[in-house]
Amino acid sequence: MGRYVVRRLLQMIPVFVGATLLIFLMVHVMGDPIAGLCGERECDPATATRLRKEFGLDQPLWQQYLTYMGNVLTGDFGTAFNGQPVTELMGTAFPVTIRLTLVAIVLEIVIGITLGVLTGLRRGRPVDTSVLLLTLVVISVPTFVTGLLIQLLLGVKWGWIKPSVSAEAPLGELLVPGLVLASVSLAYVTRLTRTSIAENRRSDYVRTAIAKGLPRRRVVTRHLLRNSLIPVVTFIGTDIGALMGGAIVTERIFNIHGVGYQLYQGILRQNTQTVVGFVTVLVLVFLVANLLVDLLYAVLDPRIRYA
């Protein structure tokens, strides 16, 4: 196991370098960030030259990237165009988005897996058909429509929740935004669990366990569910980074100042340092989540061994 982890960590290095290089190049193609600093008016040539030199934008692109990566290794993600270090923006944004993502993941696991097991064990029955139709509707409706409807009904019309989340973003106020953020993923988890449960239910090891007279609950939890969770864990592991990066719409609807909000502001203002810095951290989140998922396979299925 130890050698496998070391090998995977070494494999993550070229992936990280390639992903950050691609992001760096794409962000710098968005336009001239100095022009964005001057607003609608064109920058004075002397001012533009001074700003480019100050932010290192007068150097060749490859040199900018090497300088950026060298600074990242020391924990320096650069300075935003307003003079604020990007690490300070991360310090205020990431805790909020991490709480929002944790709420979404918990709802995704609890509700999605529960509904998936329920429908998988009752395949073809009315409850199965109802849940399938409901998940199809959730997948079909865009997140911004779901979020706006819930905000309008629960927040504005009925007053059950606050229409926007306060600056501290406590967990209690993040329940509804977390449900909106997790809605599509929750539907996919339900369908994945249902399909996996229904397929494994007909497996020989399940029939053997039933023939031995094991209690139904033990057959479902210890044998059927454990082996059916591998595709679900794969999806949830990759979904962690996707939820954190894809929270732009949800955070905009509920006025949450997290990662999505900062990315939106950075793209809107062509603030390349902010965008590249935040996406670099999200790349690390994706890589670590994938590694943890691979290690979790061995926990769910004892037949899997890593050397």
Backbone bond lengths (Angstrom), bond angles and torsions (degrees), N, CA, C in turn:
res aa  C-N    CA-C-N  psi(-1)  N-CA   C-N-CA  omega(-1)  CA-C   N-CA-C  phi
1 M - - - 1.464 - - 1.530 111.11 -
2 G 1.351 116.37 -41.31 1.462 119.57 -178.54 1.511 112.51 -63.38
3 R 1.349 116.18 -42.13 1.465 119.41 179.28 1.523 111.25 -66.59
4 Y 1.325 115.58 -35.10 1.468 119.06 178.78 1.524 110.64 -65.07
5 V 1.332 117.27 -42.82 1.469 120.83 179.71 1.519 110.47 -63.14
6 V 1.346 116.48 -43.31 1.472 119.94 179.01 1.522 110.12 -62.09
7 R 1.341 116.40 -42.81 1.463 119.96 -179.93 1.525 111.36 -63.53
8 R 1.318 115.92 -41.11 1.464 118.91 178.41 1.521 111.80 -66.41
9 L 1.329 117.49 -38.46 1.466 120.23 177.92 1.517 111.07 -63.32
10 L 1.336 116.62 -39.36 1.466 119.88 177.37 1.524 111.07 -66.96
11 Q 1.324 117.36 -35.86 1.462 120.90 177.83 1.523 111.82 -68.02
12 M 1.320 116.26 -26.73 1.461 120.07 -179.08 1.521 112.24 -70.88
13 I 1.347 117.64 -23.29 1.470 120.67 -176.90 1.526 111.82 -62.81
14 P 1.358 120.02 -55.00 1.475 118.41 179.10 1.526 112.46 -64.44
15 V 1.334 117.15 -32.01 1.467 119.23 177.33 1.526 110.11 -64.68
16 F 1.319 116.27 -43.34 1.463 120.74 179.53 1.525 111.20 -64.38
17 V 1.331 116.30 -44.14 1.465 119.97 179.60 1.525 110.59 -63.48
18 G 1.327 116.90 -45.90 1.463 119.88 179.99 1.513 113.12 -63.30
19 A 1.350 116.63 -42.01 1.462 120.26 -179.47 1.524 111.53 -66.38
20 T 1.334 116.75 -44.36 1.470 119.33 179.95 1.521 111.63 -67.00
21 L 1.350 116.72 -36.01 1.469 119.66 177.81 1.526 110.29 -63.99
22 L 1.326 116.47 -43.51 1.461 120.22 178.97 1.523 110.97 -62.96
23 I 1.325 116.47 -42.95 1.467 120.55 178.83 1.522 110.56 -63.94
24 F 1.333 115.78 -43.56 1.458 121.12 -179.54 1.528 110.58 -59.13
25 L 1.324 116.34 -44.73 1.468 120.32 -179.42 1.527 111.05 -67.58
26 M 1.328 117.31 -42.70 1.461 120.84 -178.18 1.523 111.63 -64.89
27 V 1.333 116.12 -41.89 1.465 119.68 -178.90 1.522 110.95 -65.52
28 H 1.323 116.73 -38.00 1.464 119.66 -178.29 1.526 112.69 -75.93
29 V 1.322 116.56 -7.72 1.461 119.82 175.30 1.533 110.75 -88.94
30 M 1.336 117.27 -11.76 1.468 120.83 -177.06 1.528 111.97 -59.04
31 G 1.293 117.14 -29.24 1.462 120.24 -176.72 1.516 110.19 148.63
32 D 1.290 114.98 -179.01 1.460 121.19 -179.08 1.526 108.95 -80.26
33 P 1.340 118.31 111.44 1.463 119.59 -179.14 1.524 113.12 -64.66
34 I 1.313 117.61 -28.34 1.464 120.56 179.27 1.530 110.30 -66.51
35 A 1.333 116.00 -37.00 1.468 119.10 176.96 1.513 110.85 -63.20
36 G 1.335 116.59 -34.84 1.456 119.58 178.15 1.515 112.69 -67.88
37 L 1.330 117.36 -28.01 1.464 120.47 179.15 1.523 111.98 -68.21
38 C 1.313 117.03 -30.01 1.461 120.88 -174.88 1.530 112.85 -88.62
39 G 1.329 116.49 -1.39 1.458 119.09 178.47 1.515 111.74 73.66
40 E 1.335 115.41 -141.42 1.456 119.93 -177.13 1.524 112.62 -75.40
41 R 1.320 117.00 -25.45 1.456 120.30 179.85 1.518 111.17 -83.39
42 E 1.312 115.53 150.28 1.452 120.47 178.96 1.525 109.82 -76.10
43 C 1.326 115.76 138.79 1.464 120.43 -178.91 1.525 110.89 -67.33
44 D 1.311 114.47 145.35 1.458 119.81 171.57 1.525 108.84 -64.80
45 P 1.335 119.45 135.09 1.479 120.86 -176.54 1.523 113.33 -54.26
46 A 1.321 117.32 -40.68 1.466 119.50 -179.81 1.528 110.65 -66.86
47 T 1.343 115.94 -40.73 1.465 120.01 178.97 1.523 110.75 -65.85
48 A 1.343 116.63 -42.61 1.463 120.55 179.62 1.525 110.96 -62.34
49 T 1.329 116.84 -40.57 1.465 120.64 179.07 1.525 111.03 -64.86
50 R 1.334 115.93 -41.35 1.470 119.56 179.91 1.519 111.23 -65.42
51 L 1.340 116.99 -41.86 1.468 120.71 -179.52 1.536 111.42 -66.81
52 R 1.338 115.93 -39.87 1.467 118.56 178.69 1.532 110.98 -63.33
53 K 1.305 116.63 -38.69 1.453 119.84 178.58 1.526 110.74 -70.51
54 E 1.332 116.40 -37.92 1.464 120.89 -178.85 1.531 111.39 -63.82
55 F 1.337 117.05 -41.38 1.464 121.40 -178.73 1.524 112.77 -94.62
56 G 1.313 118.34 6.88 1.457 121.62 177.45 1.509 114.50 73.68
57 L 1.344 117.80 17.23 1.460 121.20 -177.74 1.522 112.96 -81.64
58 D 1.336 116.59 -4.36 1.468 119.65 177.83 1.522 111.75 -85.90
59 Q 1.348 117.62 -6.78 1.448 121.84 179.70 1.532 110.23 -84.93
60 P 1.340 117.89 160.36 1.467 120.10 173.88 1.523 110.58 -59.45
61 L 1.329 116.13 153.41 1.458 120.95 -173.95 1.528 111.45 -61.60
62 W 1.343 117.01 -39.56 1.464 119.33 -179.71 1.514 111.08 -65.06
63 Q 1.338 116.67 -34.72 1.457 119.87 178.88 1.529 110.67 -72.16
64 Q 1.328 117.00 -36.55 1.460 120.51 175.26 1.527 110.68 -60.02
65 Y 1.341 115.72 -42.07 1.472 119.62 -178.77 1.526 110.80 -66.03
66 L 1.329 117.63 -45.08 1.457 120.40 179.58 1.529 110.96 -62.50
67 T 1.320 116.19 -40.18 1.467 119.91 177.86 1.521 110.57 -63.75
68 Y 1.344 115.25 -42.51 1.468 119.92 179.85 1.530 111.01 -62.77
69 M 1.344 117.83 -47.00 1.459 120.99 -178.80 1.521 111.10 -64.74
70 G 1.329 117.18 -37.43 1.455 119.54 176.09 1.518 111.74 -62.46
71 N 1.328 116.81 -39.95 1.460 120.35 178.06 1.527 111.62 -68.92
72 V 1.356 116.97 -35.83 1.467 120.85 179.80 1.524 110.44 -62.04
73 L 1.323 116.87 -38.55 1.466 120.37 179.76 1.519 111.96 -62.16
74 T 1.315 117.08 -24.47 1.474 121.15 177.84 1.526 111.98 -96.84
75 G 1.345 116.70 4.29 1.458 120.39 179.48 1.512 114.86 86.78
76 D 1.322 117.17 12.11 1.465 121.75 179.99 1.531 109.31 -104.30
77 F 1.319 116.60 112.51 1.459 121.56 -178.98 1.524 112.35 -98.97
78 G 1.311 116.13 15.50 1.452 119.82 176.67 1.508 112.99 93.00
79 T 1.320 114.35 -174.52 1.465 122.25 -177.76 1.518 109.02 -125.08
80 A 1.330 115.15 133.59 1.459 119.48 176.85 1.521 109.70 -68.44
81 F 1.329 115.68 164.26 1.461 119.83 -176.36 1.524 112.84 -68.46
82 N 1.333 117.67 -13.68 1.460 119.65 175.67 1.525 111.98 -88.77
83 G 1.353 116.66 4.79 1.455 120.99 178.15 1.508 114.41 91.10
84 Q 1.314 119.13 -3.60 1.463 122.44 -178.79 1.532 109.85 -89.67
85 P 1.328 118.14 131.09 1.469 119.84 177.52 1.530 111.11 -59.18
86 V 1.319 116.10 141.02 1.464 120.72 -179.91 1.523 110.95 -63.46
87 T 1.337 116.63 -30.96 1.465 119.42 178.91 1.531 111.47 -63.89
88 E 1.321 117.50 -32.07 1.470 119.62 176.11 1.524 110.83 -68.00
89 L 1.332 116.91 -40.29 1.458 119.97 175.70 1.527 110.85 -62.52
90 M 1.334 116.11 -40.08 1.466 120.05 177.27 1.519 111.19 -64.26
91 G 1.326 116.70 -38.55 1.454 120.59 -178.34 1.510 113.48 -63.34
92 T 1.327 117.14 -27.81 1.464 120.24 177.74 1.529 112.75 -94.21
93 A 1.335 117.17 -28.45 1.470 120.50 -174.42 1.523 113.08 -87.52
94 F 1.330 117.17 -44.93 1.463 119.80 -173.81 1.529 113.45 -65.16
95 P 1.341 121.14 -40.67 1.475 118.25 177.05 1.525 112.94 -58.21
96 V 1.334 117.50 -38.14 1.457 120.73 179.57 1.527 110.43 -66.37
97 T 1.333 116.75 -47.97 1.466 120.28 -178.51 1.518 111.42 -68.58
98 I 1.314 118.15 -33.71 1.467 120.46 177.05 1.524 110.16 -63.78
99 R 1.336 117.49 -42.78 1.471 119.48 176.68 1.517 110.97 -63.16
100 L 1.330 116.37 -43.60 1.466 120.29 178.61 1.528 110.85 -61.98
101 T 1.323 117.14 -42.24 1.465 121.26 179.77 1.521 111.37 -66.83
102 L 1.334 117.32 -40.01 1.466 120.09 178.07 1.525 111.09 -62.39
103 V 1.329 116.70 -42.02 1.471 119.80 176.50 1.523 110.35 -60.90
104 A 1.341 116.35 -44.43 1.462 120.46 -179.61 1.527 111.26 -63.93
105 I 1.342 117.79 -42.66 1.464 121.58 -178.94 1.532 110.48 -65.26
106 V 1.345 117.05 -43.08 1.469 119.99 179.45 1.528 110.77 -62.09
107 L 1.337 117.10 -45.25 1.462 120.18 177.27 1.523 111.16 -62.78
108 E 1.323 115.24 -39.53 1.465 121.07 179.46 1.524 111.09 -62.18
109 I 1.336 116.60 -43.32 1.463 120.87 -178.44 1.520 111.17 -71.94
110 V 1.328 116.06 -51.22 1.470 119.62 -174.06 1.524 111.17 -66.20
111 I 1.321 117.23 -54.47 1.464 120.12 -175.71 1.525 110.68 -73.17
112 G 1.343 116.93 -45.48 1.459 120.41 -175.70 1.518 112.64 -63.24
113 I 1.336 117.16 -49.35 1.463 119.89 -178.54 1.521 111.19 -68.12
114 T 1.331 117.47 -38.89 1.468 120.37 178.45 1.525 111.28 -60.96
115 L 1.336 116.39 -48.55 1.465 119.26 178.28 1.526 111.30 -65.20
116 G 1.334 117.36 -35.83 1.458 120.41 179.53 1.513 112.47 -65.30
117 V 1.343 116.66 -43.07 1.468 120.22 177.70 1.522 110.17 -65.52
118 L 1.329 115.95 -43.02 1.474 120.08 -178.96 1.521 111.66 -60.77
119 T 1.326 116.82 -45.59 1.462 119.94 -178.58 1.520 111.78 -76.57
120 G 1.340 117.71 -31.58 1.457 119.93 178.36 1.508 112.64 -66.56
121 L 1.335 116.96 -36.25 1.461 121.11 178.07 1.527 112.47 -78.01
122 R 1.327 116.49 -18.25 1.481 121.03 -179.38 1.525 110.24 -122.29
123 R 1.306 115.65 44.33 1.458 120.98 -177.70 1.530 110.95 -61.14
124 G 1.351 114.77 131.52 1.459 120.80 178.64 1.507 114.43 89.78
125 R 1.319 117.69 -8.57 1.466 121.15 -179.33 1.535 109.74 -88.27
126 P 1.326 117.67 168.88 1.476 120.19 -177.34 1.521 114.10 -56.27
127 V 1.351 118.10 -38.20 1.462 119.58 -179.53 1.520 110.56 -65.30
128 D 1.329 116.89 -35.67 1.460 121.41 178.10 1.520 110.40 -65.51
129 T 1.324 116.51 -46.73 1.469 120.59 179.52 1.522 111.69 -62.71
130 S 1.316 116.94 -40.98 1.470 121.20 -178.93 1.522 111.13 -64.06
131 V 1.338 116.46 -45.37 1.471 120.20 -179.52 1.525 110.66 -66.62
132 L 1.320 118.09 -38.76 1.463 121.07 177.90 1.522 111.21 -62.37
133 L 1.323 116.86 -42.71 1.476 120.20 178.49 1.527 110.63 -65.61
134 L 1.336 116.02 -41.51 1.470 120.00 -179.99 1.520 111.19 -63.45
135 T 1.340 117.65 -45.20 1.462 120.37 179.44 1.525 111.58 -66.23
136 L 1.317 116.89 -34.15 1.466 119.71 177.32 1.524 111.03 -64.14
137 V 1.329 116.56 -39.96 1.470 120.67 177.62 1.524 110.44 -64.84
138 V 1.340 116.79 -43.76 1.470 121.23 -179.35 1.522 110.65 -62.06
139 I 1.333 117.03 -41.97 1.460 120.73 179.76 1.524 111.11 -67.71
140 S 1.320 116.87 -34.74 1.464 120.97 -175.38 1.520 112.93 -75.69
141 V 1.330 117.50 -31.43 1.465 121.15 -176.37 1.530 109.51 -84.51
142 P 1.332 119.84 127.73 1.467 121.77 178.37 1.523 111.80 -60.19
143 T 1.316 115.78 151.40 1.468 120.94 -177.34 1.519 112.02 -61.60
144 F 1.335 117.42 -37.99 1.470 118.53 -177.55 1.525 111.06 -67.34
145 V 1.338 117.78 -29.32 1.462 120.28 176.24 1.522 110.08 -70.99
146 T 1.337 116.39 -46.40 1.467 120.35 178.07 1.519 111.13 -59.57
147 G 1.327 116.78 -45.96 1.460 120.66 -178.96 1.513 112.98 -63.10
148 L 1.328 116.72 -44.26 1.470 119.85 -179.73 1.520 111.76 -66.55
149 L 1.331 116.92 -38.40 1.469 119.73 178.70 1.531 111.35 -65.45
150 I 1.325 116.07 -44.87 1.465 119.59 179.30 1.521 110.55 -65.16
151 Q 1.316 116.93 -41.02 1.468 120.07 177.99 1.525 111.20 -63.28
152 L 1.334 116.61 -41.63 1.461 120.68 -178.86 1.523 111.38 -67.37
153 L 1.332 116.31 -45.30 1.464 119.90 -175.66 1.527 111.74 -76.00
154 L 1.346 116.46 -55.54 1.464 120.19 -174.83 1.519 113.12 -76.35
155 G 1.339 116.90 -31.70 1.457 119.50 -175.44 1.511 114.91 -94.58
156 V 1.339 115.85 -47.51 1.468 119.88 -174.19 1.521 111.69 -90.15
157 K 1.314 117.78 -49.84 1.463 120.87 -172.74 1.520 112.68 -79.14
158 W 1.334 117.19 -48.76 1.462 120.26 -175.44 1.520 113.04 -97.84
159 G 1.326 118.86 -19.21 1.458 122.02 176.28 1.517 114.72 70.19
160 W 1.323 118.22 26.10 1.457 121.06 -179.69 1.524 112.02 -78.64
161 I 1.303 117.31 -28.27 1.468 121.85 -179.93 1.523 109.07 -132.10
162 K 1.328 116.35 167.94 1.457 120.68 173.03 1.527 108.96 -77.65
163 P 1.339 117.52 132.96 1.473 118.56 -179.96 1.522 113.63 -60.47
164 S 1.338 116.90 -28.35 1.462 120.82 177.95 1.518 108.58 -133.31
165 V 1.323 115.83 153.25 1.457 122.17 -177.93 1.524 109.32 -86.11
166 S 1.331 116.86 141.04 1.462 120.94 179.62 1.527 110.37 -69.41
167 A 1.327 116.09 168.81 1.470 121.06 -174.96 1.525 112.21 -62.89
168 E 1.347 118.15 -32.43 1.465 120.74 -179.29 1.523 111.87 -73.70
169 A 1.327 117.67 -22.50 1.476 123.89 178.93 1.525 111.97 50.98
170 P 1.349 118.02 61.30 1.473 119.39 177.05 1.528 110.83 -67.86
171 L 1.336 115.44 160.71 1.460 120.11 -175.92 1.524 112.05 -60.19
172 G 1.343 116.88 -35.65 1.455 119.71 -179.18 1.526 113.16 -60.06
173 E 1.330 116.22 -37.28 1.459 119.93 -179.84 1.528 112.37 -81.43
174 L 1.324 117.62 -11.00 1.462 121.01 -177.83 1.529 112.96 -94.54
175 L 1.327 117.75 -1.09 1.468 120.21 -178.10 1.528 111.63 -62.65
176 V 1.334 116.05 -50.63 1.467 119.41 -178.50 1.530 111.19 -68.85
177 P 1.350 119.91 -47.93 1.470 118.21 174.50 1.524 112.65 -58.15
178 G 1.335 117.48 -36.66 1.454 120.13 177.69 1.518 112.15 -64.49
179 L 1.332 116.58 -37.30 1.459 120.26 177.26 1.525 110.99 -67.13
180 V 1.326 116.63 -38.86 1.470 120.38 176.97 1.519 110.48 -64.83
181 L 1.332 115.91 -44.63 1.468 120.11 -179.59 1.526 111.38 -63.27
182 A 1.343 116.43 -36.88 1.466 120.35 -175.18 1.519 113.00 -90.81
183 S 1.318 118.85 -2.03 1.465 120.56 -169.82 1.532 112.72 -58.09
184 V 1.317 117.44 -50.53 1.471 120.00 -177.94 1.532 110.23 -67.47
185 S 1.325 117.41 -44.63 1.462 120.60 179.18 1.517 110.98 -63.68
186 L 1.329 116.81 -37.26 1.459 120.94 178.36 1.526 110.44 -61.31
187 A 1.312 116.37 -40.69 1.462 119.96 178.53 1.525 111.17 -64.35
188 Y 1.335 117.02 -40.93 1.466 120.33 178.27 1.523 111.31 -66.26
189 V 1.338 117.50 -40.81 1.464 120.49 177.90 1.524 110.58 -61.64
190 T 1.326 116.60 -41.32 1.466 120.36 177.72 1.516 111.04 -59.70
191 R 1.309 116.89 -46.45 1.465 120.52 -178.55 1.530 111.83 -68.49
192 L 1.341 117.04 -40.68 1.467 120.02 177.90 1.527 111.06 -62.50
193 T 1.327 116.65 -46.38 1.466 120.53 179.98 1.519 110.78 -63.07
194 R 1.320 116.92 -43.10 1.468 120.78 -179.95 1.525 110.78 -59.64
195 T 1.328 117.05 -48.69 1.464 120.57 -178.40 1.520 111.40 -63.53
196 S 1.333 117.05 -43.21 1.458 120.94 -178.39 1.528 111.32 -66.73
197 I 1.332 116.20 -41.76 1.469 120.27 178.25 1.522 110.47 -63.68
198 A 1.320 116.85 -45.33 1.462 120.62 -178.43 1.530 111.73 -63.14
199 E 1.338 117.48 -37.08 1.467 120.33 179.40 1.525 111.85 -72.65
200 N 1.326 116.71 -47.11 1.463 120.15 -177.39 1.521 112.86 -71.92
201 R 1.310 116.76 -18.19 1.461 119.91 179.71 1.538 111.17 -62.74
202 R 1.331 115.87 -28.01 1.462 120.15 -179.02 1.527 112.35 -92.95
203 S 1.331 117.96 6.46 1.458 121.18 -177.98 1.530 111.31 -73.26
204 D 1.327 114.74 158.52 1.464 120.21 -177.28 1.521 112.42 -64.95
205 Y 1.348 116.68 -38.14 1.465 118.35 -176.74 1.521 111.67 -67.08
206 V 1.336 117.76 -30.31 1.458 120.80 176.59 1.530 109.70 -71.70
207 R 1.320 116.60 -44.14 1.471 119.76 177.77 1.527 111.28 -61.40
208 T 1.340 116.33 -38.53 1.462 120.07 178.61 1.521 110.89 -64.95
209 A 1.315 116.68 -43.82 1.466 120.48 179.13 1.524 111.20 -61.79
210 I 1.328 117.01 -39.71 1.463 120.42 178.06 1.528 110.62 -67.85
211 A 1.351 115.60 -40.22 1.468 119.82 -179.26 1.526 111.64 -65.27
212 K 1.355 116.80 -29.76 1.459 120.10 178.12 1.525 112.44 -74.41
213 G 1.316 117.13 -7.89 1.452 120.82 178.21 1.512 114.78 87.31
214 L 1.339 117.85 18.70 1.465 120.29 177.92 1.525 110.22 -66.32
215 P 1.323 117.53 145.97 1.472 119.90 177.53 1.527 111.40 -58.69
216 R 1.322 116.32 147.75 1.464 121.33 -176.82 1.523 111.72 -59.75
217 R 1.339 116.69 -40.35 1.461 119.72 -179.18 1.523 111.00 -62.96
218 R 1.324 116.86 -40.00 1.465 119.73 -179.67 1.527 110.67 -69.50
219 V 1.330 117.12 -37.61 1.468 120.19 178.11 1.524 110.17 -61.67
220 V 1.330 115.80 -41.89 1.466 120.29 -177.08 1.527 111.12 -71.34
221 T 1.329 117.60 -46.85 1.462 120.63 -173.01 1.529 112.78 -80.42
222 R 1.331 117.83 -42.21 1.461 120.84 -173.98 1.528 113.04 -86.72
223 H 1.300 117.84 -28.23 1.465 120.29 -174.90 1.534 111.84 -113.55
224 L 1.314 116.25 -59.58 1.463 119.92 -173.42 1.522 112.21 -68.50
225 L 1.327 117.40 -52.67 1.469 120.82 -175.11 1.524 111.47 -66.89
226 R 1.318 117.16 -41.32 1.462 120.58 -176.18 1.523 111.82 -60.68
227 N 1.326 116.61 -42.42 1.459 119.55 179.93 1.520 112.64 -79.50
228 S 1.313 117.56 -17.64 1.462 120.64 -178.71 1.518 112.86 -87.59
229 L 1.335 117.28 -10.39 1.464 120.29 -173.90 1.518 114.07 -85.51
230 I 1.337 119.17 -8.36 1.465 120.25 -176.06 1.529 111.89 -60.16
231 P 1.340 120.87 -51.09 1.476 118.35 177.23 1.524 113.04 -64.78
232 V 1.327 116.97 -30.24 1.467 120.42 178.82 1.524 110.48 -68.92
233 V 1.334 116.62 -43.32 1.466 121.02 178.27 1.523 110.45 -62.82
234 T 1.332 116.69 -39.03 1.462 120.22 177.28 1.524 110.79 -58.75
235 F 1.323 116.13 -45.80 1.465 120.30 -178.88 1.529 110.86 -66.10
236 I 1.326 116.97 -45.57 1.468 120.16 -177.43 1.528 110.61 -65.03
237 G 1.334 117.37 -38.09 1.454 120.26 179.66 1.515 112.98 -61.79
238 T 1.330 116.12 -44.06 1.467 119.11 177.75 1.520 111.41 -74.94
239 D 1.319 116.53 -20.48 1.465 120.10 -177.22 1.525 112.16 -78.34
240 I 1.329 117.72 -18.98 1.467 120.21 -179.13 1.521 110.70 -60.62
241 G 1.324 115.63 -52.16 1.468 119.21 178.21 1.514 111.98 -65.63
242 A 1.348 116.64 -36.49 1.465 120.05 179.91 1.522 111.37 -64.80
243 L 1.317 117.16 -38.34 1.474 120.41 178.29 1.522 111.14 -66.17
244 M 1.343 117.11 -42.16 1.458 120.38 -179.23 1.523 110.81 -66.14
245 G 1.330 116.85 -42.66 1.460 119.82 -179.95 1.514 112.92 -78.43
246 G 1.334 116.68 -28.09 1.459 120.35 -176.95 1.510 114.51 -93.57
247 A 1.331 117.05 14.17 1.464 120.41 -178.04 1.525 112.60 -83.27
248 I 1.326 117.12 8.84 1.471 120.19 -176.20 1.524 110.70 -59.26
249 V 1.327 116.73 -47.99 1.470 120.73 -176.74 1.521 110.38 -65.48
250 T 1.334 116.60 -48.49 1.468 120.15 -178.17 1.523 111.45 -62.70
251 E 1.320 117.16 -42.70 1.460 120.01 -179.22 1.527 111.63 -68.26
252 R 1.312 117.05 -32.55 1.464 119.36 176.73 1.521 111.20 -68.79
253 I 1.330 117.01 -40.36 1.469 120.85 -178.11 1.524 110.58 -64.94
254 F 1.324 117.27 -45.96 1.467 121.03 -174.98 1.537 112.47 -98.62
255 N 1.338 117.42 12.53 1.464 122.76 175.70 1.527 111.80 55.71
256 I 1.319 115.62 48.93 1.464 121.95 178.38 1.527 108.18 -98.97
257 H 1.305 116.80 123.41 1.466 121.19 -177.57 1.524 110.08 -90.16
258 G 1.327 114.93 74.08 1.454 120.84 179.78 1.513 111.59 -115.33
259 V 1.326 116.00 -152.56 1.458 121.69 -178.21 1.520 111.30 -63.41
260 G 1.333 116.46 -44.00 1.460 119.90 179.37 1.517 112.62 -59.85
261 Y 1.334 116.18 -40.66 1.469 120.79 179.07 1.529 110.63 -64.38
262 Q 1.333 117.03 -44.86 1.462 120.44 -179.13 1.533 111.28 -66.82
263 L 1.332 117.61 -38.25 1.460 120.12 176.92 1.522 110.86 -64.69
264 Y 1.310 116.33 -40.80 1.469 120.24 178.88 1.522 110.62 -62.81
265 Q 1.325 116.28 -46.02 1.457 119.95 178.95 1.530 111.36 -64.83
266 G 1.328 116.58 -38.67 1.459 119.44 179.36 1.516 112.69 -65.62
267 I 1.333 116.95 -41.25 1.467 120.46 177.95 1.526 110.44 -68.44
268 L 1.326 116.18 -41.21 1.463 120.50 -178.74 1.526 111.17 -62.42
269 R 1.323 116.56 -39.65 1.470 121.30 -177.28 1.529 112.70 -96.79
270 Q 1.344 116.79 6.97 1.467 122.20 -179.03 1.528 111.24 55.32
271 N 1.321 115.41 38.97 1.461 121.33 179.60 1.534 108.18 -87.00
272 T 1.320 116.49 88.67 1.459 121.49 -171.81 1.523 112.75 -63.48
273 Q 1.309 118.58 -37.17 1.459 121.33 -178.37 1.525 110.91 -61.99
274 T 1.325 116.60 -42.34 1.460 120.66 -179.97 1.519 110.92 -66.27
275 V 1.325 117.00 -47.24 1.467 121.07 -176.98 1.523 110.61 -63.28
276 V 1.324 117.41 -49.44 1.467 121.18 -178.10 1.521 110.35 -63.86
277 G 1.325 117.77 -41.31 1.461 120.50 -179.07 1.520 112.26 -63.17
278 F 1.321 116.67 -46.71 1.469 120.03 -178.89 1.523 111.29 -66.65
279 V 1.322 116.82 -42.20 1.470 119.36 -178.96 1.525 110.62 -68.70
280 T 1.321 118.26 -31.66 1.465 120.94 176.10 1.525 110.78 -60.30
281 V 1.318 116.74 -43.93 1.468 120.12 178.32 1.526 110.37 -66.32
282 L 1.328 117.58 -37.86 1.467 120.19 178.22 1.523 111.34 -64.56
283 V 1.329 117.56 -34.75 1.466 120.43 175.35 1.522 110.30 -61.62
284 L 1.325 116.98 -42.60 1.465 120.61 177.17 1.521 111.17 -62.79
285 V 1.325 116.80 -38.38 1.474 120.28 177.77 1.524 110.53 -61.96
286 F 1.330 117.04 -44.57 1.463 121.07 177.75 1.530 110.84 -58.82
287 L 1.324 117.58 -47.15 1.463 121.35 -176.49 1.522 111.72 -64.67
288 V 1.322 117.08 -44.62 1.468 120.47 -179.97 1.525 110.56 -66.46
289 A 1.340 117.22 -40.53 1.468 120.43 179.24 1.519 111.01 -62.26
290 N 1.326 117.72 -41.38 1.464 120.73 178.49 1.527 111.51 -64.77
291 L 1.333 117.62 -38.82 1.458 120.74 177.47 1.531 110.60 -63.80
292 L 1.325 117.49 -44.32 1.464 120.57 179.43 1.525 111.59 -63.75
293 V 1.325 116.48 -36.36 1.465 120.02 177.89 1.515 110.74 -63.45
294 D 1.335 117.03 -44.23 1.465 120.34 179.06 1.527 111.41 -61.70
295 L 1.330 116.80 -39.52 1.465 119.79 178.56 1.522 111.44 -69.51
296 L 1.318 116.90 -31.45 1.462 120.55 -179.74 1.525 112.03 -70.93
297 Y 1.338 117.12 -23.41 1.460 119.86 176.63 1.527 110.92 -56.17
298 A 1.335 116.63 -42.64 1.460 120.72 -178.30 1.521 111.99 -66.35
299 V 1.337 116.83 -27.11 1.462 120.22 177.37 1.525 110.42 -74.10
300 L 1.324 116.95 -40.84 1.458 120.74 -178.32 1.529 112.01 -74.74
301 D 1.324 117.01 -37.38 1.458 120.96 -176.94 1.530 108.91 -124.29
302 P 1.332 118.80 104.95 1.475 121.17 -178.30 1.512 113.56 -61.72
303 R 1.327 118.02 -17.65 1.461 120.41 -179.94 1.529 111.70 -71.97
304 I 1.332 117.42 -18.80 1.466 121.38 -179.48 1.514 109.10 -83.63
305 R 1.309 116.46 123.74 1.464 122.67 178.53 1.527 109.25 -128.48
306 Y 1.322 115.67 137.27 1.466 121.25 177.63 1.521 108.56 -108.89
307 A 1.326 114.90 133.29 1.468 120.05 179.13 1.517 110.35 -116.54
